[in-house]
Amino acid sequence: MLYLDQKIALRDFLFLMSALFLLSALYLSSCKQIKTEVPAQKTETFTISFGSCNKEDEAQDYWPHIAALNPDLWIWMGDNIYGDSNDPDFIAKAYQVQKGNSYYQKFIANHQILGTWDDHDYGMNDGNKNYMYKEECKKLLIDFLDYPEIISTAKREGVYHAKDLAEGRIKVLLLDTRSFQDVLEKNPDPTSRYHSSENGDILGEEQWEWLETELQKSQAALNIIVSSIQFLAEDQGFEKWANFPSSKKRFIEMLKNNGDKKCLVLSGDRHIAEISRQEFPQLNYPLYDITSSGLTHSYETATENNKHRIDSLVRIKNFGSLKVFLSEGLDSSIVRIHAIDGRTLIKHKLEL
């Protein structure tokens, strides 16, 4: 038989144990709630490799070096083969040589491919809207690239198209700077190949409307616009958007009208590589133009100026890569220019 003071002690002990049990349960519940409400951030990456100016009958042993980066995507930026000709059969054979190359076959078997064209795969050096075989050559490019988004362009003039990537967080818009480009007047000045065309156009009205629509509906944290010719460079005397001032101005105004959509430009054509950066008062971010050109041959004696260049001029054979770090939005992006053997020549963090 328990005495009164023993009963009181037992009651107090049981009360204390119950209180401790309740407090433990509340603590564990709150920890679980905190863990549920504030999950750990998982940073994801998406890597894009890109290049241009590729002679199909030159050595193609650089593809394993590109594959070593484990890119999620490869972008052909133009001059994917060299087929300048008024004979589409000649161009078709050049594509066959490239697609039949064992290095390239192994690469495309394991990597996603996107692409557009420039002048030498278009079929006409410094080609414009007057090239008579552009429809025949368009079919050849579609067959070469062989993916649904490029196939869908068969229903309209030109080869411009877009692709959403990384669950819509990255959008690639591939322009056609050849099919609608107005004719430039030759310049006898040896330092500049063409006279500027104040009112000349590069894209054509339908492509302009398409580009505007694609940017308006984009939900991507980063929009990558692929232009086969350089957008920012002004000092070089060859092909560039600066030869068409009204088109360049219209492009910037379009970016301004979509000011919350961060954009950058990738370009080729020049047989050199460089990163250009320019601040525009209309934009709330700096615009980059990343040029990579010369997969099989390069402009090794180039000395040209570029007031927008932010690093060194690369004169050797090269390709580029862009690594995008993604979480809820756009964290950061790092662009690299690689020598054709895979060495990194330039590394730059983009300020977007």
Contacts in CASP RR format, 6 or more apart in sequence:
PFRMAT RR
TARGET T0000
AUTHOR 0000-0000-0000
METHOD contacts of the structure
MODEL  1
MLYLDQKIALRDFLFLMSALFLLSALYLSSCKQIKTEVPAQKTETFTISF
GSCNKEDEAQDYWPHIAALNPDLWIWMGDNIYGDSNDPDFIAKAYQVQKG
NSYYQKFIANHQILGTWDDHDYGMNDGNKNYMYKEECKKLLIDFLDYPEI
ISTAKREGVYHAKDLAEGRIKVLLLDTRSFQDVLEKNPDPTSRYHSSENG
DILGEEQWEWLETELQKSQAALNIIVSSIQFLAEDQGFEKWANFPSSKKR
FIEMLKNNGDKKCLVLSGDRHIAEISRQEFPQLNYPLYDITSSGLTHSYE
TATENNKHRIDSLVRIKNFGSLKVFLSEGLDSSIVRIHAIDGRTLIKHKL
EL
2 10 0 8 1.000
41 327 0 8 1.000
42 327 0 8 1.000
43 325 0 8 1.000
43 326 0 8 1.000
43 327 0 8 1.000
43 331 0 8 1.000
44 166 0 8 1.000
44 325 0 8 1.000
44 326 0 8 1.000
44 327 0 8 1.000
45 323 0 8 1.000
45 324 0 8 1.000
45 325 0 8 1.000
45 326 0 8 1.000
46 72 0 8 1.000
46 73 0 8 1.000
46 165 0 8 1.000
46 166 0 8 1.000
46 169 0 8 1.000
46 170 0 8 1.000
46 323 0 8 1.000
46 324 0 8 1.000
46 326 0 8 1.000
47 69 0 8 1.000
47 70 0 8 1.000
47 71 0 8 1.000
47 72 0 8 1.000
47 73 0 8 1.000
47 321 0 8 1.000
47 322 0 8 1.000
47 323 0 8 1.000
47 324 0 8 1.000
48 71 0 8 1.000
48 72 0 8 1.000
48 73 0 8 1.000
48 74 0 8 1.000
48 75 0 8 1.000
48 170 0 8 1.000
48 172 0 8 1.000
48 224 0 8 1.000
48 321 0 8 1.000
48 322 0 8 1.000
48 324 0 8 1.000
49 66 0 8 1.000
49 69 0 8 1.000
49 71 0 8 1.000
49 73 0 8 1.000
49 74 0 8 1.000
49 75 0 8 1.000
49 319 0 8 1.000
49 320 0 8 1.000
49 321 0 8 1.000
49 322 0 8 1.000
50 74 0 8 1.000
50 75 0 8 1.000
50 76 0 8 1.000
50 77 0 8 1.000
50 226 0 8 1.000
50 266 0 8 1.000
50 292 0 8 1.000
50 319 0 8 1.000
50 320 0 8 1.000
50 321 0 8 1.000
50 322 0 8 1.000
51 75 0 8 1.000
51 76 0 8 1.000
51 77 0 8 1.000
51 268 0 8 1.000
51 292 0 8 1.000
51 293 0 8 1.000
51 294 0 8 1.000
51 295 0 8 1.000
51 318 0 8 1.000
51 319 0 8 1.000
51 320 0 8 1.000
52 76 0 8 1.000
52 77 0 8 1.000
52 78 0 8 1.000
52 79 0 8 1.000
52 80 0 8 1.000
52 118 0 8 1.000
52 228 0 8 1.000
52 268 0 8 1.000
52 269 0 8 1.000
52 292 0 8 1.000
52 293 0 8 1.000
52 294 0 8 1.000
52 295 0 8 1.000
53 78 0 8 1.000
53 79 0 8 1.000
53 120 0 8 1.000
53 268 0 8 1.000
53 269 0 8 1.000
53 271 0 8 1.000
53 293 0 8 1.000
53 294 0 8 1.000
53 295 0 8 1.000
53 296 0 8 1.000
53 297 0 8 1.000
54 76 0 8 1.000
54 79 0 8 1.000
54 80 0 8 1.000
54 81 0 8 1.000
54 82 0 8 1.000
54 98 0 8 1.000
54 294 0 8 1.000
54 295 0 8 1.000
54 296 0 8 1.000
55 81 0 8 1.000
55 82 0 8 1.000
55 296 0 8 1.000
55 297 0 8 1.000
56 81 0 8 1.000
56 82 0 8 1.000
56 94 0 8 1.000
56 95 0 8 1.000
56 97 0 8 1.000
56 98 0 8 1.000
56 101 0 8 1.000
57 97 0 8 1.000
58 296 0 8 1.000
58 297 0 8 1.000
59 296 0 8 1.000
60 98 0 8 1.000
60 101 0 8 1.000
60 103 0 8 1.000
60 104 0 8 1.000
60 296 0 8 1.000
61 103 0 8 1.000
62 103 0 8 1.000
62 295 0 8 1.000
62 317 0 8 1.000
62 319 0 8 1.000
62 340 0 8 1.000
62 341 0 8 1.000
62 342 0 8 1.000
63 103 0 8 1.000
63 104 0 8 1.000
63 106 0 8 1.000
63 107 0 8 1.000
64 103 0 8 1.000
64 107 0 8 1.000
65 338 0 8 1.000
65 340 0 8 1.000
65 341 0 8 1.000
65 342 0 8 1.000
66 74 0 8 1.000
66 107 0 8 1.000
66 319 0 8 1.000
66 342 0 8 1.000
67 106 0 8 1.000
67 107 0 8 1.000
67 110 0 8 1.000
67 111 0 8 1.000
68 342 0 8 1.000
69 321 0 8 1.000
71 111 0 8 1.000
71 321 0 8 1.000
72 112 0 8 1.000
72 165 0 8 1.000
72 166 0 8 1.000
73 111 0 8 1.000
73 112 0 8 1.000
73 113 0 8 1.000
73 114 0 8 1.000
73 165 0 8 1.000
73 172 0 8 1.000
74 107 0 8 1.000
74 111 0 8 1.000
74 112 0 8 1.000
74 113 0 8 1.000
74 114 0 8 1.000
75 113 0 8 1.000
75 114 0 8 1.000
75 115 0 8 1.000
75 172 0 8 1.000
75 174 0 8 1.000
75 226 0 8 1.000
75 266 0 8 1.000
76 113 0 8 1.000
76 114 0 8 1.000
76 115 0 8 1.000
76 116 0 8 1.000
76 145 0 8 1.000
77 115 0 8 1.000
77 116 0 8 1.000
77 118 0 8 1.000
77 226 0 8 1.000
77 228 0 8 1.000
77 266 0 8 1.000
77 267 0 8 1.000
77 268 0 8 1.000
77 269 0 8 1.000
77 292 0 8 1.000
77 293 0 8 1.000
78 115 0 8 1.000
78 116 0 8 1.000
78 117 0 8 1.000
78 118 0 8 1.000
78 120 0 8 1.000
78 121 0 8 1.000
78 228 0 8 1.000
78 268 0 8 1.000
78 269 0 8 1.000
79 117 0 8 1.000
79 118 0 8 1.000
79 119 0 8 1.000
79 120 0 8 1.000
79 121 0 8 1.000
79 228 0 8 1.000
79 268 0 8 1.000
79 269 0 8 1.000
79 293 0 8 1.000
80 98 0 8 1.000
80 115 0 8 1.000
80 117 0 8 1.000
80 121 0 8 1.000
80 141 0 8 1.000
80 144 0 8 1.000
81 91 0 8 1.000
81 94 0 8 1.000
81 95 0 8 1.000
81 97 0 8 1.000
81 98 0 8 1.000
81 120 0 8 1.000
81 121 0 8 1.000
81 144 0 8 1.000
82 94 0 8 1.000
82 120 0 8 1.000
82 121 0 8 1.000
83 90 0 8 1.000
83 91 0 8 1.000
83 94 0 8 1.000
83 120 0 8 1.000
83 121 0 8 1.000
83 123 0 8 1.000
84 119 0 8 1.000
84 120 0 8 1.000
84 123 0 8 1.000
84 124 0 8 1.000
84 125 0 8 1.000
85 91 0 8 1.000
85 123 0 8 1.000
86 132 0 8 1.000
86 133 0 8 1.000
88 133 0 8 1.000
88 136 0 8 1.000
88 137 0 8 1.000
88 140 0 8 1.000
91 121 0 8 1.000
91 123 0 8 1.000
91 137 0 8 1.000
91 140 0 8 1.000
92 140 0 8 1.000
94 121 0 8 1.000
95 140 0 8 1.000
95 141 0 8 1.000
95 143 0 8 1.000
95 144 0 8 1.000
98 104 0 8 1.000
98 144 0 8 1.000
99 105 0 8 1.000
99 144 0 8 1.000
112 147 0 8 1.000
113 145 0 8 1.000
113 146 0 8 1.000
113 147 0 8 1.000
114 145 0 8 1.000
114 147 0 8 1.000
114 149 0 8 1.000
114 150 0 8 1.000
114 163 0 8 1.000
114 172 0 8 1.000
114 174 0 8 1.000
114 226 0 8 1.000
115 145 0 8 1.000
115 150 0 8 1.000
115 174 0 8 1.000
115 226 0 8 1.000
116 159 0 8 1.000
116 160 0 8 1.000
116 174 0 8 1.000
116 175 0 8 1.000
116 176 0 8 1.000
116 226 0 8 1.000
116 228 0 8 1.000
117 137 0 8 1.000
117 141 0 8 1.000
117 159 0 8 1.000
117 176 0 8 1.000
117 178 0 8 1.000
117 228 0 8 1.000
118 177 0 8 1.000
118 178 0 8 1.000
118 228 0 8 1.000
118 229 0 8 1.000
118 268 0 8 1.000
118 269 0 8 1.000
119 125 0 8 1.000
119 126 0 8 1.000
119 127 0 8 1.000
119 178 0 8 1.000
119 228 0 8 1.000
119 239 0 8 1.000
119 269 0 8 1.000
121 137 0 8 1.000
121 141 0 8 1.000
122 131 0 8 1.000
122 134 0 8 1.000
122 137 0 8 1.000
122 178 0 8 1.000
122 179 0 8 1.000
123 131 0 8 1.000
123 133 0 8 1.000
123 137 0 8 1.000
124 131 0 8 1.000
126 184 0 8 1.000
126 193 0 8 1.000
126 239 0 8 1.000
127 178 0 8 1.000
127 181 0 8 1.000
128 178 0 8 1.000
128 181 0 8 1.000
128 182 0 8 1.000
128 183 0 8 1.000
128 184 0 8 1.000
129 178 0 8 1.000
129 179 0 8 1.000
129 180 0 8 1.000
129 181 0 8 1.000
129 182 0 8 1.000
129 183 0 8 1.000
130 183 0 8 1.000
131 137 0 8 1.000
131 178 0 8 1.000
134 158 0 8 1.000
134 178 0 8 1.000
134 179 0 8 1.000
138 153 0 8 1.000
138 154 0 8 1.000
138 158 0 8 1.000
138 159 0 8 1.000
138 179 0 8 1.000
139 154 0 8 1.000
141 150 0 8 1.000
141 159 0 8 1.000
142 150 0 8 1.000
142 151 0 8 1.000
142 153 0 8 1.000
142 154 0 8 1.000
142 159 0 8 1.000
149 161 0 8 1.000
149 162 0 8 1.000
149 163 0 8 1.000
150 159 0 8 1.000
150 161 0 8 1.000
152 161 0 8 1.000
153 159 0 8 1.000
153 160 0 8 1.000
153 161 0 8 1.000
156 206 0 8 1.000
157 179 0 8 1.000
157 180 0 8 1.000
157 206 0 8 1.000
158 176 0 8 1.000
158 179 0 8 1.000
158 180 0 8 1.000
158 207 0 8 1.000
159 174 0 8 1.000
159 176 0 8 1.000
159 179 0 8 1.000
160 173 0 8 1.000
160 174 0 8 1.000
160 175 0 8 1.000
160 176 0 8 1.000
160 203 0 8 1.000
160 207 0 8 1.000
160 210 0 8 1.000
160 211 0 8 1.000
161 174 0 8 1.000
162 171 0 8 1.000
162 172 0 8 1.000
162 173 0 8 1.000
162 174 0 8 1.000
162 214 0 8 1.000
163 171 0 8 1.000
163 172 0 8 1.000
163 174 0 8 1.000
164 170 0 8 1.000
164 171 0 8 1.000
164 220 0 8 1.000
165 171 0 8 1.000
165 172 0 8 1.000
166 324 0 8 1.000
166 326 0 8 1.000
168 219 0 8 1.000
168 220 0 8 1.000
169 220 0 8 1.000
169 221 0 8 1.000
169 222 0 8 1.000
169 326 0 8 1.000
169 329 0 8 1.000
169 330 0 8 1.000
170 220 0 8 1.000
170 221 0 8 1.000
170 222 0 8 1.000
170 223 0 8 1.000
170 224 0 8 1.000
170 324 0 8 1.000
170 326 0 8 1.000
171 214 0 8 1.000
171 218 0 8 1.000
171 220 0 8 1.000
171 222 0 8 1.000
171 223 0 8 1.000
171 224 0 8 1.000
172 224 0 8 1.000
172 226 0 8 1.000
173 211 0 8 1.000
173 214 0 8 1.000
173 215 0 8 1.000
173 223 0 8 1.000
173 224 0 8 1.000
173 225 0 8 1.000
173 226 0 8 1.000
174 226 0 8 1.000
175 203 0 8 1.000
175 207 0 8 1.000
175 211 0 8 1.000
175 225 0 8 1.000
175 226 0 8 1.000
175 227 0 8 1.000
175 228 0 8 1.000
176 203 0 8 1.000
176 207 0 8 1.000
177 202 0 8 1.000
177 203 0 8 1.000
177 227 0 8 1.000
177 228 0 8 1.000
177 229 0 8 1.000
178 228 0 8 1.000
180 201 0 8 1.000
180 202 0 8 1.000
180 203 0 8 1.000
180 204 0 8 1.000
180 207 0 8 1.000
181 201 0 8 1.000
181 202 0 8 1.000
182 197 0 8 1.000
182 200 0 8 1.000
182 201 0 8 1.000
182 202 0 8 1.000
182 244 0 8 1.000
184 194 0 8 1.000
184 195 0 8 1.000
184 197 0 8 1.000
184 243 0 8 1.000
185 194 0 8 1.000
185 195 0 8 1.000
185 197 0 8 1.000
186 193 0 8 1.000
186 194 0 8 1.000
186 195 0 8 1.000
187 193 0 8 1.000
187 194 0 8 1.000
187 195 0 8 1.000
191 237 0 8 1.000
192 237 0 8 1.000
193 237 0 8 1.000
193 238 0 8 1.000
193 239 0 8 1.000
194 237 0 8 1.000
194 239 0 8 1.000
194 243 0 8 1.000
196 242 0 8 1.000
196 243 0 8 1.000
196 244 0 8 1.000
196 245 0 8 1.000
197 243 0 8 1.000
197 244 0 8 1.000
198 245 0 8 1.000
198 246 0 8 1.000
199 246 0 8 1.000
200 244 0 8 1.000
200 246 0 8 1.000
200 247 0 8 1.000
201 244 0 8 1.000
201 246 0 8 1.000
201 247 0 8 1.000
202 241 0 8 1.000
202 244 0 8 1.000
202 247 0 8 1.000
203 211 0 8 1.000
203 247 0 8 1.000
208 250 0 8 1.000
208 254 0 8 1.000
211 254 0 8 1.000
212 254 0 8 1.000
212 257 0 8 1.000
215 223 0 8 1.000
215 254 0 8 1.000
215 255 0 8 1.000
215 258 0 8 1.000
215 261 0 8 1.000
215 263 0 8 1.000
216 258 0 8 1.000
218 258 0 8 1.000
218 261 0 8 1.000
220 261 0 8 1.000
221 262 0 8 1.000
221 326 0 8 1.000
221 329 0 8 1.000
221 330 0 8 1.000
222 262 0 8 1.000
222 263 0 8 1.000
222 264 0 8 1.000
222 324 0 8 1.000
222 330 0 8 1.000
222 333 0 8 1.000
222 352 0 8 1.000
223 261 0 8 1.000
223 262 0 8 1.000
223 263 0 8 1.000
223 264 0 8 1.000
224 263 0 8 1.000
224 264 0 8 1.000
224 265 0 8 1.000
224 266 0 8 1.000
224 322 0 8 1.000
225 263 0 8 1.000
225 264 0 8 1.000
225 265 0 8 1.000
225 266 0 8 1.000
226 265 0 8 1.000
226 266 0 8 1.000
226 267 0 8 1.000
227 241 0 8 1.000
227 265 0 8 1.000
227 266 0 8 1.000
227 267 0 8 1.000
228 267 0 8 1.000
228 268 0 8 1.000
228 269 0 8 1.000
229 239 0 8 1.000
229 240 0 8 1.000
229 241 0 8 1.000
229 267 0 8 1.000
229 268 0 8 1.000
229 269 0 8 1.000
230 236 0 8 1.000
230 239 0 8 1.000
230 240 0 8 1.000
230 241 0 8 1.000
230 267 0 8 1.000
230 268 0 8 1.000
230 269 0 8 1.000
230 270 0 8 1.000
230 276 0 8 1.000
230 289 0 8 1.000
230 291 0 8 1.000
231 240 0 8 1.000
231 241 0 8 1.000
231 248 0 8 1.000
231 251 0 8 1.000
231 265 0 8 1.000
231 267 0 8 1.000
231 276 0 8 1.000
231 287 0 8 1.000
231 289 0 8 1.000
232 241 0 8 1.000
232 265 0 8 1.000
232 276 0 8 1.000
232 277 0 8 1.000
232 278 0 8 1.000
232 287 0 8 1.000
232 288 0 8 1.000
232 289 0 8 1.000
232 308 0 8 1.000
233 240 0 8 1.000
233 242 0 8 1.000
233 274 0 8 1.000
233 276 0 8 1.000
233 289 0 8 1.000
233 291 0 8 1.000
233 306 0 8 1.000
233 308 0 8 1.000
233 309 0 8 1.000
234 240 0 8 1.000
234 242 0 8 1.000
234 306 0 8 1.000
234 307 0 8 1.000
234 308 0 8 1.000
235 304 0 8 1.000
235 305 0 8 1.000
235 306 0 8 1.000
235 307 0 8 1.000
236 270 0 8 1.000
236 304 0 8 1.000
236 305 0 8 1.000
236 306 0 8 1.000
237 304 0 8 1.000
238 269 0 8 1.000
238 270 0 8 1.000
239 269 0 8 1.000
241 247 0 8 1.000
241 248 0 8 1.000
241 251 0 8 1.000
242 248 0 8 1.000
252 280 0 8 1.000
252 282 0 8 1.000
252 283 0 8 1.000
252 287 0 8 1.000
253 282 0 8 1.000
255 261 0 8 1.000
255 263 0 8 1.000
255 280 0 8 1.000
255 282 0 8 1.000
255 283 0 8 1.000
255 287 0 8 1.000
256 280 0 8 1.000
256 282 0 8 1.000
256 283 0 8 1.000
259 283 0 8 1.000
259 284 0 8 1.000
262 285 0 8 1.000
262 330 0 8 1.000
262 352 0 8 1.000
263 287 0 8 1.000
264 287 0 8 1.000
264 288 0 8 1.000
264 289 0 8 1.000
264 290 0 8 1.000
264 333 0 8 1.000
264 350 0 8 1.000
264 352 0 8 1.000
265 287 0 8 1.000
265 288 0 8 1.000
265 289 0 8 1.000
265 290 0 8 1.000
266 289 0 8 1.000
266 290 0 8 1.000
266 291 0 8 1.000
266 292 0 8 1.000
266 322 0 8 1.000
267 289 0 8 1.000
267 290 0 8 1.000
267 291 0 8 1.000
267 293 0 8 1.000
268 291 0 8 1.000
268 292 0 8 1.000
268 293 0 8 1.000
269 291 0 8 1.000
269 293 0 8 1.000
270 291 0 8 1.000
270 293 0 8 1.000
270 299 0 8 1.000
271 293 0 8 1.000
271 294 0 8 1.000
271 297 0 8 1.000
271 298 0 8 1.000
271 299 0 8 1.000
271 302 0 8 1.000
272 291 0 8 1.000
272 293 0 8 1.000
272 294 0 8 1.000
272 298 0 8 1.000
272 299 0 8 1.000
272 302 0 8 1.000
272 313 0 8 1.000
272 314 0 8 1.000
272 315 0 8 1.000
273 291 0 8 1.000
273 292 0 8 1.000
273 293 0 8 1.000
273 294 0 8 1.000
273 313 0 8 1.000
273 314 0 8 1.000
273 318 0 8 1.000
273 320 0 8 1.000
273 337 0 8 1.000
273 345 0 8 1.000
273 346 0 8 1.000
274 291 0 8 1.000
274 306 0 8 1.000
274 309 0 8 1.000
274 311 0 8 1.000
274 312 0 8 1.000
274 313 0 8 1.000
274 314 0 8 1.000
274 337 0 8 1.000
275 288 0 8 1.000
275 289 0 8 1.000
275 290 0 8 1.000
275 291 0 8 1.000
275 309 0 8 1.000
275 310 0 8 1.000
275 311 0 8 1.000
275 335 0 8 1.000
275 337 0 8 1.000
275 346 0 8 1.000
275 348 0 8 1.000
276 288 0 8 1.000
276 289 0 8 1.000
276 290 0 8 1.000
276 291 0 8 1.000
276 306 0 8 1.000
276 308 0 8 1.000
276 309 0 8 1.000
276 310 0 8 1.000
277 286 0 8 1.000
277 287 0 8 1.000
277 288 0 8 1.000
277 289 0 8 1.000
277 308 0 8 1.000
277 310 0 8 1.000
278 286 0 8 1.000
278 287 0 8 1.000
278 289 0 8 1.000
278 308 0 8 1.000
279 286 0 8 1.000
279 287 0 8 1.000
280 287 0 8 1.000
285 351 0 8 1.000
285 352 0 8 1.000
286 351 0 8 1.000
286 352 0 8 1.000
288 335 0 8 1.000
288 350 0 8 1.000
288 352 0 8 1.000
289 308 0 8 1.000
290 320 0 8 1.000
290 322 0 8 1.000
290 335 0 8 1.000
292 318 0 8 1.000
292 319 0 8 1.000
292 320 0 8 1.000
292 337 0 8 1.000
293 318 0 8 1.000
294 317 0 8 1.000
294 318 0 8 1.000
295 317 0 8 1.000
295 318 0 8 1.000
295 319 0 8 1.000
295 340 0 8 1.000
296 317 0 8 1.000
297 317 0 8 1.000
298 315 0 8 1.000
298 316 0 8 1.000
298 317 0 8 1.000
298 318 0 8 1.000
299 315 0 8 1.000
300 315 0 8 1.000
300 316 0 8 1.000
301 315 0 8 1.000
302 313 0 8 1.000
302 315 0 8 1.000
304 313 0 8 1.000
306 313 0 8 1.000
310 348 0 8 1.000
311 346 0 8 1.000
311 348 0 8 1.000
312 345 0 8 1.000
312 346 0 8 1.000
314 337 0 8 1.000
314 345 0 8 1.000
314 346 0 8 1.000
316 339 0 8 1.000
316 340 0 8 1.000
316 345 0 8 1.000
317 339 0 8 1.000
317 340 0 8 1.000
318 337 0 8 1.000
318 338 0 8 1.000
318 339 0 8 1.000
318 340 0 8 1.000
318 345 0 8 1.000
319 337 0 8 1.000
319 338 0 8 1.000
319 340 0 8 1.000
319 342 0 8 1.000
320 335 0 8 1.000
320 336 0 8 1.000
320 337 0 8 1.000
320 338 0 8 1.000
321 335 0 8 1.000
321 336 0 8 1.000
321 338 0 8 1.000
322 333 0 8 1.000
322 334 0 8 1.000
322 335 0 8 1.000
322 336 0 8 1.000
323 333 0 8 1.000
323 334 0 8 1.000
323 335 0 8 1.000
323 336 0 8 1.000
324 330 0 8 1.000
324 333 0 8 1.000
325 331 0 8 1.000
325 332 0 8 1.000
325 333 0 8 1.000
325 334 0 8 1.000
330 352 0 8 1.000
332 349 0 8 1.000
332 350 0 8 1.000
332 352 0 8 1.000
333 349 0 8 1.000
333 350 0 8 1.000
333 352 0 8 1.000
334 347 0 8 1.000
334 348 0 8 1.000
334 349 0 8 1.000
334 350 0 8 1.000
335 346 0 8 1.000
335 347 0 8 1.000
335 348 0 8 1.000
335 350 0 8 1.000
336 344 0 8 1.000
336 345 0 8 1.000
336 346 0 8 1.000
336 347 0 8 1.000
336 348 0 8 1.000
337 344 0 8 1.000
337 345 0 8 1.000
337 346 0 8 1.000
338 344 0 8 1.000
338 345 0 8 1.000
339 345 0 8 1.000
END
